[in-house]
Amino acid sequence: MVMEIRLGDVVRLKEQHPCGSYQWQVVRVGADIGIRCLKCHHRVFLSRSVFERRVTRIISRGE
């Protein structure tokens, strides 16, 4: 089943970012998912399948 992902969602990932944060905001939705670290604002693009495996929970919903 496909996870419902919207722009602006804040998610928690399994692995910690080198800056120390676990929280990311979704900035692009499509075949690839663009996410931005909420602590250092680093942007990363992940394929949808990799993104869905790494997400542990959705902290807040976007628009």
LINQUI-V855091 format. One record per residue. N is the residue number from 0. RES is the residue in three letters. SS is DSSP state (helix for helix, strand for strand, loop for the rest). PSI is psi as a letter, one per 20 degrees, with the letter a starting at -180 (999 if undefined). OMEGA is omega as a letter, one per 40 degrees, with the letter a starting at -180 (999 if undefined). Layout:
N;RES;SS;PSI;OMEGA / N;RES;SS;PSI;OMEGA
This chain:
0;MET;loop;p;a / 1;VAL;loop;p;i / 2;MET;loop;p;i / 3;GLU;loop;o;a / 4;ILE;loop;p;i / 5;ARG;loop;q;i / 6;LEU;loop;p;i / 7;GLY;loop;i;i / 8;ASP;loop;q;i / 9;VAL;strand;p;a / 10;VAL;strand;q;i / 11;ARG;strand;p;i / 12;LEU;strand;q;a / 13;LYS;loop;g;a / 14;GLU;loop;q;i / 15;GLN;loop;p;i / 16;HIS;loop;q;a / 17;PRO;loop;h;i / 18;CYS;loop;i;i / 19;GLY;loop;i;a / 20;SER;loop;q;i / 21;TYR;loop;i;a / 22;GLN;strand;p;a / 23;TRP;strand;q;i / 24;GLN;strand;p;i / 25;VAL;strand;p;a / 26;VAL;strand;i;i / 27;ARG;strand;p;i / 28;VAL;loop;p;i / 29;GLY;loop;b;i / 30;ALA;loop;h;i / 31;ASP;strand;q;i / 32;ILE;strand;p;i / 33;GLY;strand;p;i / 34;ILE;strand;q;a / 35;ARG;strand;p;i / 36;CYS;strand;p;a / 37;LEU;loop;i;a / 38;LYS;loop;g;a / 39;CYS;loop;i;i / 40;HIS;loop;k;i / 41;HIS;loop;p;a / 42;ARG;strand;p;a / 43;VAL;strand;q;i / 44;PHE;strand;p;i / 45;LEU;strand;q;i / 46;SER;strand;q;a / 47;ARG;helix;g;a / 48;SER;helix;g;i / 49;VAL;helix;g;i / 50;PHE;helix;g;a / 51;GLU;helix;h;i / 52;ARG;helix;h;a / 53;ARG;helix;h;a / 54;VAL;strand;p;i / 55;THR;strand;h;i / 56;ARG;strand;r;i / 57;ILE;strand;o;a / 58;ILE;strand;g;i / 59;SER;strand;q;a / 60;ARG;loop;q;i / 61;GLY;loop;a;a / 62;GLU;loop;999;999
